[in-house]
């Protein structure tokens, strides 16, 4: 009998490590559950020469952490480096609303190489039902392919079929739940066309004339070439476009200044009006005479 009992104790001792290794981990301080899901990204980016272009990026598999921030708020860390974290208010246990203005930095492979992208959330939802995490998130995105090239885009993230992983990720809740910093103001592109602060004509007053003239007695120059207006105002370009065609940006660079420029190519007519709903520095030029100074900028504030 004694020998049988000894054998049973030995068997239990041998099984103990196997049993402890097979049990799921339990969260300890600083550790948070990880959800692995598929990520689809649909994009519509805006090219001044052709308008909006739509594309879908290859599907990715992402493992993302969900961090309790206190109250009803949680942080969904979409990438392991913490460069893309959503703050989500779960008004109910199974559905949350994505807070707007959260910043995300990412990269995507495009024609000409990888581009740096800076996005800000404009809305979205996250659901947790029957052990499955899913989300739909909308972004305004600025695509940076060089130091001075900016293209505007909108993206939609679709996160599907997210299941919890055995992994627990050690994270700093304070960093994950940090309030988003205010969106920075418009970049200064005045050096691209050589506009100094003294060159700008302020036409932001309601009664001001907002007209850029060229051609005729002005020849191959714009007047004024550096114009400052308020967001939502309209500028009229007046002159012989058939002689001095208009283009967004300058030929030496594909930069048009700020993204989402309303300025388009114009080669006919004697007048074209553009409304500027967003703040930014918007560059324009004549392709043939840009090298001799037929460039200009509309500064919107």
N, C-alpha and C positions, 0 to 999 in steps of 0.2 A: 504493500500500500504506500509506504513511504517513497518507494522508487517511482511509482506512478505519479505521485504528487510532484516530485522533483522534475519529472519529464514535462508535466503540464506547465510548471513555472518557467522552465527553460523555453518552451514553445511560445508562451506569452511574451517573454523577454525578446525573443527573436522577431516577433511580429510588431513590437512597439515602434521601432523606427519606421517600418513600412506604413503603419497606420498614421503616425504623426506626419509623415511626408505626404500622404494622400489627402489629408484634410485641407479644405480651402483656407487661405490666409484670412485672418481677422484684422481689420484696420487698427493700427496703433496711431499714436499722436503724429500728425504731419503726413499720414498716408491717406490716399484718396482713391476711390474706385476708378477703373479705366474702362471705357466703352470703345469697342472696335467696330467700325462701320465703313460703308462705302461713301465716297464723296464725289459728287458730280458738280462740275462748274460750267454754267452757261454764261456766255459773255456777249454783250453788244458794245462794240467800241466805235468811236466816231472819228472818221477820217474826213478832213475838210474837203478833199477833192471828190469824194464819192458818197459821203453820208454814212449812216450806221452800217456796220458789218457784224454779222452774228457768227458765233462759233462755239463749239463744245470742246472742252479739254478732255484728255483721256481720264477715265475713271481711276480714282486712287482709293487705296485702303488706308484708313487713318485710325489710330488709337488715340483717344482723347480723354482727358481727365475731367471729372465733374467735382467742383469744390464748393462746399457749403460756405457761404459768406455771412450768414446770420440773417435772421428773419426769414423772408421768403426769397431772398436773392441767392443765386448760385452763379459760379463762373464756369463756363465751358471752354477749356483750353484745347483749341483745335490742333495746335502743333506742339510738339514736346519742348521746343525752345521757348515757348511763351510769347512768341511774336504775334500771335493771333488768338486773343481771348475775348469771349463774348460774356457780357454781364446779362443775366436773364432773371426776370422777376416772375417767380412761380406763384401766381395768385391762387392757383389750385394745385394740389399735389402732382397732377399729371400733365399740366400744360403751363408753359411760361412764355412771356413776351420778351423779345430781345430789345435791349435798350439801344437807342440811336446814339450815334457819335462815337462808338467804340472803334478804336484804330486797329488795323490789321496790316502787317507787312508780309509780303510773299513774293515768289518769283514764278514765272511761267516761261516755257520755251516758245519762242516765236521766230518768225523769219528774221534772220540777222543775229540770232542768239537769244540768250535769256534776258528778260526784262525785270526790273524791279517794280513792284506794284505797292502802292499805299492806298488802302481802302478804309472807308468809314461806313459803319452800318447805318442803314436807313429804315430798317424794320425786319421783322421775322418772328418765327415762333419755334419753340422746342417742346416736344412731347415725350413723356415717359409713361408708356402704357404696356401692361403685361410683360414687363421686363425688357421692353424694346425702346431704344432712344432714336428719335428722328427729329430732323430740323429743316427749316427752310429760312434762309437768311439773304437779305438784299443788301447790296453794297454800292456806293459811289466809289469809283476807283480812278486813280491817276497812274497812268503807265509811264514809267521813266526808262527810256531806252538809251539816254545819254545824259550828260550834265545839264543840257538845255532843252532837251526834247520831252514834251509832255503831250500825252494823248488821254482823252477822257473816255471812260467806259462805265457801264453798269454791269454788275455780275450777280448771279443768283447761285448760292450754295444749296445743294440738296444733300442732306445727310440721311442715309437710309439704313435700316436693319442693323442698328447698333446694339450689340449684346455685351454684357459685362465680361471682362477678361479675368483670369485668375490673378493677373498682375495687380499689384497695388503700387501707386506712384507717390513718391515722397515729394511734397510740394510745400511752398510757403503760402498759406492762405492770404496773408496780408498783401503779398505781391500779386497774387491771382485776382484778388477782389478789389484791387486799387481802382479808384475813380478815374475814368478816362480824362486825359488832359484836353483842354480846349483845342479845337481844330485851329491850326496856325493860319495866319492871314496870307494874302496872295504873295507869291514870289515876285521879286523885282527883275524884270527882263529888259530894263531900259538900256543896258549896255549893248544888247544885241543890235540895236538900231542907232545907238548913240544919242539917246534923249537924256539931257541933263534936267535936274529939277527946275531950272530957270526956263527951259524950253516949253514946258507944258502950258497949254492954254486951258484954263479952268472953264468948262462949259456945263458945270453941274447944276447951275441955277435953273429953275423952271423956265425963265424967260430967255435963257441964253440960246444963241444960234449954234447948232451942232452940225456943221457942214465942213467936209474936207474937199477942197477943190484941187484940180490938177489940169494940165494941158492948156491949150490956148495961150494966153500971155504968160502963164506959169511954166509952160514947157514940161520938162521931165522932173517935176518936183511937186510934193504935196504941201498944201497950206490950209491949216496948220498940220505939221507932220507929227506933232506930239500933242494929243488932246486928252483931257481928263474929264470924265463924266461920272454920273451916279448910276448904280445898278438899276436896270429897267428902262434906261433912256435909249433913244434911237439916234444914230448918226447917219447922215446922208452923204454919200460920195458922189460928186458931180464933176463930170468931165468926159472927154471923148474916149470911152473904153476901147473902141476899135483901134485906137492908136496906142493907148497906154492901158493895157489889160491889167486887171487887179488879181492878185493871188494872196492867200493867207501865208504868213511866214516870209522868209527870205530864201532865195535860191541857194545860198551858201550853207544853209542848215534846214533840216526838215522841221525845225522848231517853229511853232506858231505862237510861242509864248505860253500863256495859260491854256489848260485843256478846255474842251467844249467851245472852241471859237465859233462865233456865228458868221465870221467872214468867209465868203466862198470865192471861187474863181468867177470873174466877170470879164467878158470880151466884147460885149455889144451894149448898145444903149448909151445914154448920157447921164443916167442917174441910177443909183442903187442904194437902198436903205437897209441898215442892219440894226437890229435891237440887241442889246447886251444885257441879258438877265442876271449874269453872274459876275462877281468881282474878279479882277485879274488884269494882266497886261497882255493885250492882243495885238500881235504884230501883223503887218501887211506890207506889200511891196509890188513893184512892177518887175517882172522877171527879166526883162531886157535891160532896164536902166537901174536896177538895184545897185550895181557896182559903182555907179556914179552918184548915189545918194537918194534914189527914188524909193525910199523906205519910210515907214511910219509906224505909230503905235497908238492904240486907244487904251488909256488907263481907266479902269472901272473900279470905283471904290464905294 
